[in-house]
């Protein structure tokens, strides 16, 4: 799984990001969260993967899951769920964080 995660991350870096994406493109987003935490997320709409990078240096590859509305990604006890400019980041080792996307 670690090799697959690294491959997805390298793909994300190679393709770059954009602020407005079609279904087969990538989106880069930055979030400010409760407690001063920050997240940087690359959404790859083509593969259904979100790469979440934390300010502490963590990098987590999450897989798209079904949601009623908005978006939802999960893997290994971590979840990123959101709608519009708001998101909830859940890491199994800490309390969920409420996040707001930073403006461009």
N, C-alpha and C positions, 0 to 999 in steps of 0.2 A: 504494500500500500504506500509506503514511503517513496518508492521509486515513481509510482503513478502520480503522487502529489507533487514531486519535484518536476516531473514532465509537464504537468498542468501549469505550474508556476512559471517555468521557462517559456511555455507557449504564451502565457499572459504577458510576460515581459516583451516577447518578440513582436506580438501583434499591437501593443500599445493600447491606449484608452481613448475614449471620446465622451463628451458630455451627453450627446443624444445618439442613441443607438437603435438600429433595427434589430429584429429578432436574431440575426446571425452575427451580431457584432458584440463588442465588449464595452462595458461601462466602468469607469473608475469613479469611486465615491469616497469621501472622507467624512467621518462622523465624530462629533464631540458627544461624550457620554457623561452620565452622572459620576460624581467623584473625580472629575478631571481626566477620566480615561479618554483615549482617542483610538479610533479604528480607521484603517484604510482597507477598502474592499475593491476587488476586481471581480465584476460579474461577467462571466462568459456565457452569453445567452445561447450560443451555438452548442456548447457541450453540457449546459445545465450545471455549471460549477461556479462557486464563489470562493475566491481566495481572500481570507481575512487575515490582515496583519495588525498586530497589536503594538502599542507603543513600547512594550517591554521586549519586543523582538520575536514574539511568537508568530508563527505562520500556520494557518489552518485551512485545509481544503474541505469545503462543504459541498454536498450534493443537493440539487434542487428537489424539494418535496412538494406534494400537493398542498395548496392552501385555498381557503374559501375566497379570499381576495388579498391583494398585495403579493408578497413573495415570502418564501420559506426555504431555508437551506439547513441541512443537518449532517453531522458526522461525529462519531466518537464522543458523544456526550456534550457537544457544542451545537448551538442553534443561533441562526440569525433570521429573524422574522421582521417584516416591515411593510409599510404602506406609505406611499408618498415620500416625504422627507424624514419620517420617523421610523425608528427600528428598535428592536429589543435584542441585545446580545446576551446569550446565556452560555457560560462556561461551567462545566461540571464542578470546578474547584472554587467557584465564587457565586455570589448573589447576582441575579440578572441586572443588566445595566440598560437604562433607557437612553437612547441616542437620538441626536438630531443631525441631519446631514448639513455640513458646512456649505455655505453659498460659494458659487464660482467667482 
